[in-house]
Amino acid sequence: MRSIHRKLIAIILVLIFCIINMGTYKNNAYANNSDRYLVLVEQKNGSWKEYTNIVEVSDSGHLMIKAKRIAKALGYTYDKNSNGTFDIKKDDSIYNSYIKNTNEYIYSDGIEEFTKLSPENAYTSKLSEYNLCQVSTLSTLVFYKCFNNTGIQEYSGYDGIICFSKYKDIPDTVPVIKLKPTIIPTKAPESNETSVNIEEIEFPLRSGFLKSSKALSDWGGYGLIWTDLEREVDGKIIESTNLHIDSNKIEFTHLGLGSDGISLTKESKGYNLAISVKLNGSIVADQNAQIVKAMVATISSTPSEVYKAIYESFTTNDTFGINEEDYVAIGDCRIKVNMKNGIVTYYIRENK
């Protein structure tokens, strides 16, 4: 009997030790800053490609993956549906379909669909605005493994490495690759300016970023300033030039409203600045650039810094880190860009 009791006690102690270790592993893996996780994706030739800014950490501490970015990295398809779901598709018949704000997702193996449960709800990130899914749910579509505290010098700047492969099981040891150098966005020096001069019209410097919800119909108190600017530029160089302001949009064009030009549009989470005309190389282009500066000065408390980044990323090869995948911090703004059908759109959100 004593022997049986000793065995039971030993088993209980082992179970307790395992539970403690499991809790420790979760804390080590998840309770860290999301930008300190590196993603490696195996290529067809066996090499590994690195991705950063693809992982976020949920409030409850789970590793979450940006669905659109991981689908692109894997060569899969990402679909955002009107019913509040989003899909990661290996092909038309094999996919995961996530239901936002629930921990349920649908997995289709090509023959039938299965309802599965995730350790964390799928949701739209307030930080990046990407749709996120918990990392382990991707095991239905791809091999994956998480490595933490690797002790490898090359990865000393990261708290964790997540590996994905479409081709075979992930090895027990983390693949070691030479990482690309980190590009840090250029930051302009501090300025003592109190206003921005646009076509002899003064735009006072704001005390902080103008939230779109507080812009209202007068654009945060700058409505009259825009009316003055409208009188100054309408027809000044070209007779058909028109600056139009309403409660949700400021539009500037030389060819009539709705034509190529510049527009600043209010969105629920910020603003979209769309440009489909030149900003340098002629008197007309210079006026276009001035309107862009006025739009930036209307919403930003760091207009010179933000305008410089937008202007130079539009007219030169210096991108200031602005890209199509992730928001980059410039002054009091976070900015991402999209280029489609000759229109360059800057998505501008508050840098909180």
N, C-alpha and C positions, 0 to 999 in steps of 0.2 A: 504493500500500500504506500509506504514511504517513497519507494522508487517512482510510483505513478504520480504521487504528489509533486516530487521534484521535477518530473518531466512536464507536468502541467504548468508549474511555476516558470520553468525555463521557456516554454512556448509563449506564455503570457508576457514575459519580459521581452522576448524577441518581437512580439507584435507591438508592444509599447514603443520599443526602439524604432521599429519601422515607421510607426505613425509619426513619431517625433521627427524622424529624418524626412518624411514626406512633407511635413509642414515647413521644415527648414528649406527644403528644395524649392518649394513654392515661393517663399519669401525671397530667396536669393535670385530666383528667376524673374520675378515680376515686380518687386518693389523698387524699381529704378526708373530713371528717365528714359522715355521712349526713343530719344535720338541716340541712345547708346547701344542699340541693337543692330547688328549687321546681318544682312540676308545674302546667302550664297546660293546660286542656282546652277546646277550642273548643265553643261552644254553637251551637244551630241557627240563631240570629239573627246569628252571626258574632262575637259577643263571646267573651271568654275568662274562665274561672273558675279561681281559684287553689286549690291544695291543697298542704299541707305535711305533714311526717311520713309521707310515702308511699314514700320511697326509703330504701334501706339500701345499704351497701357491703359486698361479700363480702370474705372474708379475702384473696382473690387480687386484689382491687381492682376488681371489676366492679359496675356499677350494677344493683341489684336492686329490683324493684317489688313492693309488697304486693298480691298477686293480688286479694284480697277488696275492697280499697279502690279499686283502679283499675277493677275491674269495675263497682262502684257508681258511680264518677265518670263512666264512659262510658255508663251505662245498660245494661250487659250483665249476664249472670248468672254468679255464682260458685258452683261446686259443690265441696264437699269430700267425697271418696269414701272408702268403708271399705277399699278396697284400697291405700291409700297414695298415690293420685293426686288431683289437683285440676284443675278445669276453669275456663276463662274462655270463656263462650259468647256469641257475637254473636246467635245464635238456636239452635234445636234441631239444626241441621245444619251450622252453621259455627262452629268452636270450636278452641281449643288445649287439649289434655289433657296435663298435666305429670306426669312420674314422679319422685317425690321422690328425692333423693340420686343422680340420674343426670343426664346432660346431654341425654338423649333426650326429645322431646315429640312428640305426635301432632297434626298439623294436618288438620282436615277442611274442605274447601272447599264442602261441600254435595253433592258427587258421589262423591268418594273420599277416603280417608285417606292421609296421607303421614307418614313418620317423619322428623323433622328433628333437627338437633343444635344445641344452645345453647352459647355460649362458656363458660357456667358451669352447674353443677348447679342444679336447683330444690331448695329445702330449706325447712325450718321454722326461722325465726329464733329463736335463743336469747334475743335481746334483747326482741323484741316479741311473739313466738309467732305471728306471721303466716306464712303460706306465701308464699314469694318465688319469683319467676321473673326471669330476666335480661331487661333492658328491650328488647333487639333482637328477642326472640321475638314481641313483640306486633305486629311489622310485618305479620304475616299477617292481623291483625284490624282494624288501625287505622293511619292515617298517624302517624308520629312523627319528631321530630328533637331532638337534644341541642344546646344552646348553652352554651359555656363562656367564662368571662372576657368577658362581654358589654360591659363598660365603661359600662353604663347605670346612672345614679344610682339609679333605682328598685329595681334588683336588686343593689345593692352589697353587701348582706348575704348573698348567695348565691354559691356557687362555680359553680353550674350551673343551667340552666333546661331542663326537658324538656317539650316540647309534644306534645299528642296531638289528633288531629282525626278524627272519623268521616266528615267531609264532603269534604275536599279536601287536597291536598298542603300541608305546612307551608311558610310563606314562608321565604325565605332569611335574613331578619332577624327577630329575636325580637319577638313582639308585646309592646307595652308597655302595662301596665294599672296602675291605682292599687291598691296592695295594702292589705288590711285591716290595722289595727294589731294587733300581737301581744299576746295575752292571757297574762300571766304569773301562774301560780297563786299564791295568797296563801300566804305563809310565816309561821307563828306565831313569836313571839319565843322565844328560848331559855328553858328552864325549869330550876329547881334542884330539882324534885320528886324524891323518892327512892322514892315509892310512890303508888298510886292507891287511894282509899278507895271501895269499892262496898258499900253496905248495911252499913257498919261492918266490912267485911272488907277487910284490907289486901292489895293486889297489889303486891309489890315491883317496882321498875322494872328491866327487863331491861338487860343490857349490850349487847345487839344483837338484830337480828331473829331470831326463832325459825324456822329452816328446818323445813319440814314433815317432812323426812326424819329430823330429830332430835327431833321432838315426842314420838314414841313414845306409849305408852298413858297416860303421866302428864302429857302436855301440857307437856313441858319442865320438870317439877318442880312444876307448879302444880296437880296433881291433887287434893292434899289441900285446897288453898285453894278449889277449886271444890266440893269436898264440904262445906266449911264454908258456902259461899255457898248451896249447894243447901238445906241445913237452914234457912238464914235466910229464903229467899224462897218455898219451896214452901208454898202455901196461905196466905201472909201477908196478901194483899189479897183474893184470890179463891180459894175452896176448891179449885177444879180446877187452879190454877196448878201447873205441873210443870217442873222443871229436870232434864234428863237428860244425863249425860255418859258417853260410851264412848270407845274408843280412837281413833275416827276422826271423831266428831261431838259437838258440844255443842248441845243443842236446848232452847229455852225457849218455852213456850206457856201460854196461859190456858185452852185448850179441850181439852187432851189431845194427846198426841204425834201428829204427822202433820197437825195442824191449823195454822191461821195462827199465825205466831210469828216467832222468830228462830233462825237456826242458823249455826254455824261449822263448816265441813267441810274436812278435810284433802284437798288435791289434790297431785299429784306435783310441781308447781312452786310451790305456795303454798297459799292458802286461798280458799274462797268464803264470803262473809258474806251470807246471804239474809235479807231483812226483808220481812214481809208484814203488819205491824201498825203502828199509830201510835206515834210517839216523843215526842209532846208534846200538851198539851191536857187531860190528866187524870192522876190519881194512877197509874192502871194504865199509861198511856203513859210516864210518868216512870220507872216501874220497868223498862219495856221498854228505855228509853234507857240505864239503868244496866247492864243486861245486855250491851248492845252495847259499852259502855265496857269492861266486864270482858273481853269477847272480844278487843277490840283490845289491852288491856293484857296479855293472855296471849301475844300473838305479836309485839308491837311494843315497841321500846325508846324510841319517841317517842309514847306512847299519847295524850297530851293533844292533840298536833298532828293526829294521824291521826283520832282520834275527832271532833274539832271539824269537820274537813273532811267526814267521813261524815255526821255529825249535821246539819250545816247544809245540805249538798247534798241531804239527804233531806227536810228540813223547810222550807227557804227557797229563794229563787231564786239564792242564792250557791253556785255549783257547785264553787268552788275549782279549776276547770279539769277536773274529773272528767267524762269523757264515754264514749260507747259505742264509739268508734273506736280510741283510743290510750290506753296507760297514761300516767298523769301522776304525777310524783314528789311524794309528800307524806311528809315525815319520812324514816324508813328504809324506807318502802313505795313500791311503784308500784301505782296503783289504776286500774281500769277498771270501768265499770258496765253492767249490762244490765237492762232492764225488760220483763217478760213475764208476762201473766196475773196482774197484781196483785202480783207478787213483784219486788222490787228486789234484784239480786244484785251485790255488790261483789267483783270479782276482785282479790285482794290478793297481790302478789308482792314479793320482796325488792328494794329499791332498791340495786343493786350499784354 
